[in-house]
Amino acid sequence: MDDLQAVRAQEYEKVFSELIATAERIDMLRRLEGGGVDPHATAAMHALRFAATILWPTIPRTPPPGFRHDSERLLHLAAQWREAALELGEFTPARPTLRLVTDSAPPS
């Protein structure tokens, strides 16, 4: 049983490190020219940070992640950026205004 727990702890530590590293890579890649950010990559980054935050307490002697690790805040950020990426909620694009066009010329 101790071997299983040791293996699990090692694997959790590997996954935790991979989550952090992937979030850092996405953080660099999400930045667009002109100071903007890609909403898809930003949503994914926050989701990865949330996953790392949830896994972190299960790994003994592991320092906290190098970002603000408030799980409720991270979940909220991931949800908000998901909406931006998928153009949902307040990020839904405005529908075009339709207007009726009539032909004012008499029929020939």
C-alpha positions in Angstrom: 0.0 0.0 0.0 2.8 2.4 0.8 4.3 1.7 -2.7 1.1 2.7 -4.3 0.9 5.9 -2.3 4.5 6.7 -3.2 3.9 6.1 -6.9 0.7 8.2 -6.8 2.5 11.1 -5.0 5.3 10.9 -7.7 2.8 10.9 -10.5 0.8 13.8 -8.9 4.0 15.8 -8.6 4.8 15.2 -12.3 1.3 16.1 -13.4 1.4 19.2 -11.2 4.7 20.3 -12.8 3.3 19.6 -16.3 0.2 21.7 -15.5 2.3 24.6 -14.3 4.7 24.4 -17.3 1.8 24.2 -19.8 0.0 27.2 -18.2 3.3 29.2 -18.4 3.7 28.3 -22.1 0.1 29.2 -22.9 0.5 32.5 -20.9 3.4 33.4 -23.3 1.5 32.3 -26.4 -1.8 34.0 -25.7 -0.5 37.5 -26.0 -1.5 39.2 -29.3 0.0 42.2 -31.0 -1.4 45.5 -29.8 -1.6 44.3 -26.2 -4.6 42.0 -26.6 -4.9 38.4 -25.5 -6.4 35.3 -27.2 -9.6 34.4 -25.2 -9.3 30.7 -26.1 -5.7 30.4 -24.7 -6.6 32.6 -21.7 -9.5 30.4 -20.8 -7.2 27.3 -21.1 -4.5 28.9 -19.0 -6.9 29.7 -16.2 -8.3 26.1 -16.4 -4.8 24.7 -16.1 -4.0 26.9 -13.2 -7.3 25.8 -11.5 -6.3 22.1 -12.0 -2.9 22.7 -10.6 -4.4 24.5 -7.6 -6.8 21.7 -6.9 -4.0 19.1 -7.2 -1.4 21.0 -5.2 -2.6 20.1 -1.6 -2.2 16.4 -2.4 1.6 16.7 -3.0 3.7 16.8 0.1 6.5 19.3 0.4 5.6 21.1 -2.8 5.8 24.9 -2.8 2.7 26.8 -3.8 2.2 27.6 -7.5 3.8 30.8 -8.7 0.4 32.5 -9.3 -2.5 33.6 -7.1 -4.0 30.2 -6.2 -7.4 31.0 -5.0 -9.4 28.2 -6.6 -12.8 30.0 -6.6 -11.2 33.0 -8.4 -9.5 30.8 -10.9 -12.7 28.9 -11.7 -14.5 32.3 -12.1 -11.7 33.5 -14.5 -11.8 30.3 -16.5 -15.6 30.6 -16.8 -15.4 34.3 -17.9 -12.8 33.7 -20.5 -14.7 30.6 -21.8 -17.6 32.9 -22.4 -15.3 35.4 -24.2 -13.8 32.6 -26.4 -17.1 31.1 -27.3 -18.8 34.6 -27.6 -21.4 33.8 -25.0 -23.3 36.0 -22.5 -22.0 39.5 -22.4 -19.5 38.6 -25.1 -22.2 37.7 -27.6 -21.6 39.8 -30.7 -24.3 42.3 -31.5 -26.7 41.1 -34.1 -26.8 43.2 -37.2 -29.7 45.6 -37.6 -32.0 44.5 -40.3 -34.0 47.0 -42.2 -36.7 46.5 -44.8 -35.7 47.8 -48.2 -38.5 48.5 -50.7 -38.2 49.2 -54.3 -39.7 52.6 -54.9 -39.5 52.4 -58.7 -42.8 51.6 -60.4 -42.9 48.2 -62.1 -42.1 48.3 -65.7 
